[in-house]
Amino acid sequence: MIHEVLKHYEKLFVHLDEVLNQDDAFNVFKQIADTYGPTLSARYTRGRVVKNILEDWSSRGVLGSNIELDLNYKNTGNVCINLGSQSSKPIWSFAHLDNISYLTGPINNGIYPLTRFHEPRIVPGERKGIALVYDDKSQSLIPGAEGIIVTDENNNCSFKSDVHDLPLSSRVVFQTEATLDGSTGMVYGSVDDAFGCAALVLSAIALSAFDVEALIVLSDEEEGVVGVGNTGFARGSRRLISKTELQDLPPIMSVTDLHEVKPLLNESGDVVEVTGCGDGSLFAGFASGTRGGVTPPHVLAAMRELSSVLDGKDIRMRENESYVSRSDCVSAMMSTQNVILLGFPGAYSHFEKTPRAHIADLLNLSKSHAVLTAVSQSLSWRKHYQMN
C-alpha cells in the first residue's frame, strides 16, 4: 500500500539523504538544547532559536516555500511550523519545546527552596543549576545566578547561590551544554525534548520542498506534575486543541518524545551502554501503562508496514518493547483515536546524570517522521487503515 502512495513522492528519499546529514542535525539540536526554555517561556526562548534555524536554512537555499513559522500559534504559547496552505491537515505532529525547571521560594539562610514544575526522576545529590530572570529589554530570559541544585534524602530541592536577591518564582534549570562524542555517536545535553524538536524541525525543512499539509507543534507546558494526573501536564497541547474548530482537527496525531532506557552500569556506577541507542527511532503501542496515549490496532498495523518499508530504504524505525512515559499524547487522545507514539531511545531525561541519546537516531527519527507525514497525505492510505 505505502509503495503506491510514495509514487507521488518519488524524490523524497533522495532529497532526505541530500538535505539531512549528521553535522547539520547535531547543529540544529545543539542550538535548541543549549537555549534554556523552561515551561511557559518557550516561544521567546527556544522559539526564537527555531526561527533563526529556519532563516539560516532559507539563506542556504534549502528551505522551500511551503513553510511558515508562528511563535505563538493561536495565542496558545505553542511554536508551530505550518506546512501547506490549508487550515485542515491530515496530520499534526507534537514534540515539546519546554524543558524541566523549578521555581524559587523566599531565600532563607542563603538558600532558596525550590518547587518543581515537572515530575522528579533524580536521586539525592548536588547538580549545577542556573537561575533565569525575565529581561524586559530583550524580552527574554537571561541568567540571574549560577549555583547548585540540591536534592535531599526526602526529595526536597533547594538552590544554593552567592546571589541573594533573586525575584520570587525565578526559574531554575540544570546547567547543560550539548556535545557529540564522535567516536561513539552519543549526544549529551538537554535531550528531553530538544532532540525530538530538532527531529521535527529537520523533517519540516526537508518536507518544505514538497506538496504536503501538516502542522508541526513544538508545544510548551508539556512538562508538569505528572503524579497528580493527566490534567497536571501537557496543558499547552490541550490549549491548542481546545482552540481549534472541530472541522480543522486532524484525523492523525503523532507525538514524539524520549523513550527512557535504563543504562547498563559497571561496578563503579559508570554507564557502559544505553541499549538501543543508535539502532533507530521508535514507535510504541501505549504509554504509561495505558494512562497515556494508546495506539489502536489498525494504526499499529500501518506503523509496522511503514517500518518495513523504511527498513528497505536504510531508515531505521523499530517497535519499542519497553515502557514509554506519557507526553502530549494525553491531549491528542482526547481529539482522535489515531495517536502515533514516536520517539528515540535515551537516558537520564531529568538529569539524574547527564542526559544522552544517539546522533544516528536523530537522523532516523527525522526521516521516519518525514515519510510518515508524506504517506499521511493519502486519503486512500488513511481509509485503508481506518484513519479517515
N, C-alpha and C positions, 0 to 999 in steps of 0.2 A: 504493500500500500504506500509506504513512505517513498519508495523509489519513484513511483509515478508522480507523487506530489513534488518531489525535488527536481523533476524535469523543468519546472518553472524557475528554478534557481540553479541552473547548471553550472554557473560560475562561482557559486557560493564557497565551495570547499577550497578552490584555488585562491579565491580572494582572502579567505580566513588565514591561509598559510602565508600569503604575501603581506598582509597587514599586521598580523599579530605575531610578535616574537618575544623571547624571554626578557631582553633588556627593556623594551618598552613596557611590557607587562609589569615588571618589578618597579619601574619608574612611576607608573600610574599608582600602583599600590602604595609605594613609599610616600608619595605626595599626600595621599588621603590619610594614611596611617600616622604620619608624623605631624598631622594637624589635629590638635585636641578638639573633639566635638562632643562635649558632654550633653546629655539629653536636654532637649528644648533649646539648643543653640546651633544645631547642625546647618541650618540654612545660611547663617552668616559666618560659619567657621569652615567646615568641610565642604559645604555647598559652593562657596566661592572658589575652593580648590578645584572642584569638578568643572566649574565654569572656565577656569584657567586651562585645565587639561583639554577641554573641547576646543577652546580658542587656539591652543598650540597645535593640535592635530589639524585644525582647519587651515592654519598658516602653512602647514606642510603639504597641503593639497590632498589630504587623505579623507577629510570629512565630507560626506555627501550633503545634498540639500534637503534630505528627508528627515531632518532632526531639529528639535527645538528644546531648549532648557528653560525650566521655570523653578526659581529658587524658593518659591512659597506657593505651591500649587493649590489653587482654590482656598488660599489662606488657611491651610492646614498645617503649615510648618514643614511639610514634606518637600524634598527636592525631587522633581520629576523630569525625565527625559521623554519627550513625546516623539515617537517615530510615526510619520504619516500625518495626514490632514483630517482624518475622520474623528468625530467625537466618540464614536463607538468602536471599540477594539476587540479583537478575538482573544487577546491575552494581556494581562497585567503581570509584571514581574517585580517582586519585592526583595530588597536587601536593606538592612538597617544601617543608617549612616551615623547614628549616635554611638558613643562609647560609654562604658560604665563610669560612674562618678559618685562622689559623696558631697554632702552639704555640711558646712561648718556651723557649729553652735558657738555660744559665748565662750571666750577664752578663759581658762582657769589655771592659774599657776603655769602659764606659758604653754598650755596645751589646749588645742581645740577639739572638743568632742565632735564626732562625725556621725551623720545619719546617711545610711546607704540609699542610693537611688537605683538599686539593682539587686539581683539575687546573689548572696555571698557564696563563694566557692573556694575560699582560701583557708589555709591553716594558720595558726598563730605565728607571728613574726613581724619583722620590720622591712618595709619596702620603700623605695624612693617615690616621693609624690611631688606634685606641684599644684598650688592653688591658682585659680584663674579668676580674674575680675573683669567686669564689663568696662570697656573703654569707650566713652562717648565720642571721642574724636574719630577713631577708626570704626566705631560701631561694631565692635567685635570683642572677643575675649583676649586678654593679654595676661602673661604671667604676673602674679601678685606676690608669690612667695614660693621658694623651694623648701622642702622639708622631708619628713619621714612619716609614712602612714603606718601606724602601729595597730596590729590586731592582737588582742589579748586572749587568754585561755577561755574566756567566756564569750568570745566572738564579738566583743565590743571594739570599736575602732576609734582612733584619735589621730590628730595631725600635730606633729612637733615641728616648730619652725622658729627661726630667730625674728621673724616678722610678727608683731603682736597687735596689729591694727587692721586685720582683715575684716571686711564687712560681714555681717551675719549672712549665712547661706551662700558664702563663696563656694564655688565648685572646686573640688579637689579630685585630681585624677592621678593615675600611676604614670610616672615618667617613662618614656619609651622612645626608642629610635629604631626604625626598620633597617634590617641588614639582611644580606643574602650570602649564605655560605656557598661559594662557587664549587667547592669540592663535593658537596652533598646535595645541593639544590634546596636545602632547608631555608625557609624565610622566617625571620624573627621580628617581632614587633606587635603592634595592636591589630591582630588579625581578625578579631571579632568586632564588627563585621566589615572592616575596611577591605578585607580580602574579597568578600562576596560583592561589595560595592564596586571594587576595581574590576571584577569579572564582568559585571553587568555594564559598566561604563565601556569597557573594551568591546563587549558584544554589540552595544549600541553604535559605537564608532564603525565597526565592520558592517553592520546592517544599514547604516545610513546611506549606503550606495545602492540599496535595493528597495523595491516597492513592497514595504511591509507596514502594517498598522499594529503598533504596540505601545504600551505605556510602561516605562521603567520607573519604579517608585523606590527612591532612596529615602526610606522612612526615618522619621525622628520620633522618639519616645517609644521605640520597641523595648528598650531596657525599662525595667521597673521591678517592683517587688512581686516576683512570681508566686511566692508562697501564699499570698492572700487570694490567689485565684486568677482566672483569665482576665478579670477587669482591672488588675493591677499593673498591667504592662500591655505592650502592643497598641497603645492608645492613638498613636499617630496614624497608623493604617486604618484604624476604626473611624477616625475623624474623616479621612478621605472617602471611605466607602459610604458613610452616612451623608456626605455632602454631594454624592453623585446620583444623578437621576437614574431610576430603575432601568430604563432602556439603554443607558450608557454603561452599565456594569458588564464586564466581560464574561463569557462562558468558562474561561480558564484563568486561574491564578497560580503562578509559581512563586515559591518563597525560598530564597537562598540564604543559608546561614551555615555557621561552623557546625560540623558533626563531631562532637568531642570523642577523642580516643584516649584510652588510658595508656600512658607510655610504659615501655619496659625499662626498668631501672637496674643498675648494678648494686652491689653490696654497699657502696658508698652513697647511694641515693642519686647518682648521676643518671641522666637519661641516656639510654643506649639506643633506643629506637622508638619511633612513633609508628606503629604498624599501619600500613595502608597509605602513608604519606608518599606521594609520588606515583601511586597506582591509578590515579584518575579521579574525576569528580564523582559525586554520589547522588543517588535518589533513594528515597525511603517510602515505606508504606504507611507509617504512622509516627506521630511524635508524642513524647512524654506519656507513654503507656495509654494512648488514645485520649489523653486530656487535651492534647493539641490537635493539629490537623490530622485527618485520616484520608488517605488516597483511596478512592473506590477501585474495585477490581478491574473495571473496564479501562480506567486511566492507567493503572499499573501495567495492564497488557500493552497499552500504547507506549509506555515508557520502556518496557522490555524490548519491544520491536525497535524503538529508536536507539536503544543501547547497542543492539546487534548491528544496526546499520552504521552507527558511528564507529564501532569497532573495526568495520571493514574500511573505514577512512582514516584509521590510526588516531582516532579520538576516543579517549577512554572515559566512559561513564558507567559505573557499576552500581548494583543494588546494595545498599547498606544493610547488613545483617545485625547491626548493633543498635544501641539506644540512641535516640535523637531527641534533643530538647525542643520545647515549644518555642515558637517565634511569632512572626506576623501571621502565621497560619491560623492562629486563634481568631483573627479578624476575617481572614479570607474564607474560612469555612462557614461563616455566617452569611456570606454572599453567594457562594457557589459550592456545589459538591465537588467540582473538578479542581481540587487543590493538588498541586505537584510540589513535593518537598525535595528541593535540590540542595546541594551543599558540597563541602570539601572536608576531608579529614584534617584534624588539627588537635592541638593540646594546650591546656592551661589558658583557656579563653579569658578567665577572670583573674589572671596574674598570680596564681599560686607560685609559678615560676614564669620565666619569660615565655609568652605565647608564641606558637610556632605552627607553620604549615609548610607546603612544598610548592616551589615555583611551577613545576610541571602541572600540578593540579589547577593552578590559576589559569593556565592556557587551556587545559582540557575543559574547565568549567566555562570559560568564555565562549569557546567554540560550541560546546554542547548546548549552551543556552541560545546561541545564535541559531543553530539548526532547529531547536525546539520552536523558537519564535517563527522561523520561516515555515515550518510544517503546520503550525497552528493557523496560518493564513487560509488553509484549505478547508472549505466548508465540507467537502466530501470526506476528508480525513476526520474532521470533528464529528460528522454524522456516523461514520463507520465505527468510531469508538464512543458514540453516545455522549459527545461533549458539545452538542449544538444547543 
